[in-house]
Amino acid sequence: MSARAWAGFAAMSLVWGIPYLFIKVAVDGGMSPAFIAWVRVTLAAAILLALARRAGLLPSLRGRWRWLLAYALAEIVIPFPLIAAGEQHVSSGLAAILIAAVPLFIALLAIRFDPDEKATGRRLVGLVVGLAGVVVLMGIDVAGERDELLGALAILIAALGYAIGPMTLKAKLRELDPRATMGASLAIAAVVLTPFAALAPPEEMPDADVIVSLLVLGVVCTALAFVIFGALIAEIGPGRALVITYVNPVVAVALGVIVLGERPGAGAVAGLLLILAGSWLSTDGRLPPGLTRRFSRRRSAGRSPLAHEG
């Protein structure tokens, strides 16, 4: 992975680690899953389509609408409401940890659809370790609670959609500018979700924290995130790009504890540790090239890596 790819990876790990907090706030504030998803994608679509139009990118979408629809359904229309529905029954941190199953789904789908993304060697071990973390979490923290189990299953289905979407993007839409691709996909999703949102509108004016949550979800966690994510997939492929789903839970769990007062159970802690180990192995256990070279130069000079700051 290049330094640019690592920078995108770090940004996505943060930007897609915070949505679970804001989704939880919106859900607890009385917003329906369909309405949350609709507001989120409508805001993001307006921003990205405006940017794409200004850059003259919209003509590049001609002849691609079938694949844009497929991508929008898999990546947005199905996962967004399911995650919000799942968070009606599980904590925000648990939702983020379950989404960490995405790279596993990528590896399974790659057996049939994308040989370039097949996980072998250390990456395969990392995926198995990450799966073990999901299994531990489901078996300890979720088993026995019917509503929590249904919520967790909804989030796992969303994770499957998150795996299909990037593979579609790589295979059929990779050469397009992310602003045009994501803007069009979000616009399609907004149209599809409109009737569902209309059936479940807010019963009263939402509180300020709910409004802020919806704005952050649309502008930061969707518009900005999808542009970075599209560039990251083009740079390193969906398999490696989606290893961010192993890092996102750290951010989500921390915010859940600090802001919402959530208390992760034993299964969540054990699962998170296994998932972090899987993340390290799935990226071949390497530091960014720039950091590696910098560390090596200082070691060869006989100094501690931080000696110059003493």
N, C-alpha and C positions, 0 to 999 in steps of 0.2 A: 504494500500500500504506500502511495506517495504521501508527502507532507500535506498536499491539498486534500487528499482523501481522508487523512486523519483529522484535519480541521473540520471537514464536513461531518465526519463521524461524531466528533465531539459536540458539534452544534446540534445535530439531530438527537443525540442522547439526552441533551438538556431539553430541547424544544418538544420532543415527544415523551418526555418524562413528566411534564407538568399537566397535560390535558386531563389526566384521571382525577386530579384534585378539582379542577374547574367543572368537570362533568358531574362529580359528586355533589358539588355545591349547587349546581343547577337542578339536578335530580331532587335533592333534598328541599330545594326551594319551590317545588311543585311543577317544574317543567316536565313535559312528557318526553320520552326518548326520541320520538319522531320530530317533535318541534325543536329540540336541542340540535339534532342533526341538520335539520333544514336551515335554521338560522346560521349555523356554523358554515355550511357549504355555500349558502347564498352570499354571505359577506365575503368569503374567500374568492368566490367566482367573480364577483364584481371587481375586486382588486386586481386579480390576475388577468382577467379579460381586458381591463383598461390598460394594463402594462403591455400585454401582447399586441393590442391594437395600436398603441403608440409606437411600438417597435416594428410594426408592419409584419407581424408574424402570423396573423390569422389565415392568409391565403395558403400557408403550408399545411393546413388541416384538411384540405380538399381530398376526398377519397379515403379518408381515415376514420369516418364517423362510426363505422361498425366496430372497429377496434377501440375507439374512444368510449363507446357505449359499454363494451365488455369490460374495459378497465374501470369505468365509473361504477358499474354494478359490483364488481369484485372488491374494489379498494375503498369505496365510499358508501354507496347506497345500502349495502348489507351490513358491513362492520360498524358504521357509526351509530345507528340506532341500537344494534345488539349490545354494544359496549355500554351505552347509557342504560339500556334495560337491565343488563347484568349488574350494574352498579346500584340498582335499586335494592339489591339483595346481598352484595358483597362489598367489602371496603375498596377504596381507590387503590391502595397498595396491592391488594390481592389481584385486582383486575390487571394491573400492570405486569405482575409476575406471570399471570396466565398468558398474556400476550407474548411472553418470551418463547412460546411454542412455535412461533412463526418460522424460524430457521429450520426447525425439524420438518414442518410441512413442506418447506422449499426443497429439502433434501429428498423427501419422499416423492414429491411431484417430479423432481428432476430425473428420477429413474426412468420415467416415461417420456418426459417432454423436453428436457434440457440437459444433455450429457455434460455440457461445460460446467454445470453447477453441482455435479455429483460430489458428495463429500467423501473423502478418502483419508486414510492415515489419521493424523492428529485432529483434523477438522471433524472427522467422523466421531472420534472419541469425545470431542467437545460437545457435539450434538447429542450424543447418548447421555453424557453427564448432565447436560441441560434438561433433557427429557426426564431424567431421574429426579431432578429438582421439582419439575411440574407434578410428577406422580406423587412424590412425598407430600407436596403441598395439598394436592387434591385429597390424598388419603387421610391426612391428619386434620387439616383445618376445615375441610368442606364436607367430608363423608358424614352421613347421618342427618344432615340438615337439608330437607327437600328444597326449600326456596333458594338456599345458597348453592346447592348443586345445580339447579336449573339456571341460576345466574351465571355460574362458572361455565356451564356448557354453552350458554349463549356467547360468552366471551371467547371460548375456544373456537366456535364457528366463525366469529369475527377474525380470529387469528388465521384461519384457513383462507378467508378472503384476502387478508393482508399478504398471504403467500402467493396467491394466484395473480393478484394485481401487478406486482413488480415483474413477474415472469412474462406477463402479457406486454408490459411496457418495454421490456428488454427485447422481446421477439419482434414486435410490430411497430413500436413508436419511439424507439431509442434515438433516432436521428433528429427528432423534432426538439425545438426549444422547450424546456420545462414550463415556461410561462404560458405558452400556447396550449401545450398538452394538458397541464393541470387546470388551467382556466376553463378550457372546453369541457373537461371531465367533470369538474365541479358544477358547471352550468347544467350539464345533463343530469347530474345527481340532484340538483336543486329542483329541476322540473319533475323528476320522478318522485321526489319526496314531498312535493307540494300537497297533493291530495291527502297523504297520511298526516301531515302537519295540520292541515285544515280540520281533520277529524278530531284532533286532540290539542286545541289551542289552550293557552293559559287561562285559567278561570278568573284570575285577578292580576292586577299590575304587579310584576315581579319586583322584588327588593333590589336595592342598588348592587349588592354583592352578586346577585344572579345576573344582572345586566352586564356587570364587569366580566363575569365568567364567560358569558356568551361572546362578548367582544374579543376577549383574549383567545378563546377557542377558534373564532373565525379568522382573526388577523394574524396572530402569532403561530398558533398550533396547527393551522391549516394553510393559509396563503403562503406565509414565509416558509413553513416546514416543507410543503410539497415542492417548492422550487429547489430548495437545498437537496431534498430527497431525490428528485429527478436527476440532478447533476451527479449525485453520489452513485446512483445506479449506473449511469453512463460511464462513470469512472472505474468502478470496481465490481459491477454486477450485483444482481439482487441477493445472492446468497450471502456475500460478505456485508453488503449494505444493511441487511436485516439483522445482523448481529447486534445492531443498536437496541434491539428488543431484549437483549440480555442485560444491557446497561440501564435502560430506562427504569426498571423497577427500583434501582437504588434511589433515584431522584423521587419517584412516586411514593415509595415507602417513607422516605425521610419527610416529605411534605405532608403525608397523611398523619404522621406522628406529631409533627410540629404544629401544623395548622388545624387539623381536624381532631386531634387527640386519639387517633386510632392506635390500637395496641396489637401489633402482629403476634400471632400465635407461634407455637413451636414449629409447626409445619411450614409457616411462612418464612421463618428465619432459616430453617434447614434448607428449604427449597431455594431461597434466595442465594445462599452460599454456594449451592451446587450449580445454580444458574450462572453465577459470576465465574466459577471455575470453567464452566462450559464456554463462556464468552472468551476467556483468555485462550483456551485451546482452539476455538473456532477461528480465531484470527492468527493462527500459527504461533501464538505466544511470542510475538515480536513487538518491540517498541517502534515508534516512527523512525524512519531512516535517519532524519536529522538528529534526533536525540541519541540514537545509537552511535553515530559518528562522533558526536560531541563528547559522549561519555568515554569512548575509546581513546580520543585524543588526550583527555585529561588523565586517564589511567596510564597511558604510555608516558606521560610527563612525570609520573611518580607522585601525582597529587590526588587528593580526594576530589570527587566531582564538584563539591561545593567549597573547596579550599580557597578559591579566588575571592569568595565573599566574606572570608574571615577577616 
